[in-house]
Amino acid sequence: MLHRRITVVTTFTFDCDVPSLSPRRLVLLGKSGVGKSAAGNTILGQKEFRFVRRMNSVTSECSEAHATVSGRSVSVVDTPGLSHTEMEPEELMTEIARSVHLSSPGPHAFLIVIRVTDRFTEQEEEILQQIEMMFGKEVLKYSFILFTHGDWLKEESLQTIMERFPALRRLVDQCGGRFHVFNHEDENNREQVNDLLQKIDSMTEQNGGGHYSNQMLEDAQRFRREEEEQRKPQEKGIMLNIGQLNLPRVGAVCGGLLGAAVGALAGPVGAAVGGLAGPTGAAVGKVVGSVVGVAAGEAFARNK
């Protein structure tokens, strides 16, 4: 009798949750010429943003681009330079603030781009002041310092540079000590991009998984408007005090001082001239002061 061997294969299917990498929305901020656009291209792994190697800004309006980076969706918004010379300050602030709407519902990180070879002074700290003015103090929770041109460091470490420039150390500290260095000469090195995204993931986790929102931007803009309204009465008070000055008397005193000064400088001959110049200067000053005072008074009365 012929026996057959039958093999039975049983397949088991298990349902398991494989965590997917969350998308990341990033905004690039910084002065003109520090390499914001190049940093955006490095992050995305493709040339999306136009840039030229020069100090004056090429970017005059916000632009957004996205790509799949190491299996996750990443969007980057490039912005005009904070020192853009061809835009009015208010126009520049409005355009940069638009970056939040372009990365709706809001960016996970603001990457403050700084060239590692720049000299760091108190002026560099004004960068954060400008950013806070636009986005409010909450922005620092979502801010990250991104140093460009890391290939120029050579043998010197960034920690050594921060010890040499206290302003740079303070800048990094205000952003929670968070920083990263990019080497644009090695564009094929994706490890530097993955490391940056991991650091941003850690920051996002510290923020409870949240992101900067449109509501935070609106709150910051409302606070700035309220501050401006509070300054207006103070400025008006200064103008009021000027209008109340006895300008004719001030003019007479100035004229007298002018005459005395001429007499002192001219020596013996100037003494005689000074004797005449003093009263004459006082008289002239009184007349001029009267005219200016009347004009100022009438102007104040019209504006009151």
Helices and strands as residue ranges (DSSP letters): E 24-29, H 36-44, E 63-69, E 72-78, H 89-102, E 109-115, H 122-135, G 137-142, E 143-148, G 150-153, H 158-164, H 166-174, E 179-181, H 191-206, H 214-243, H 247-303
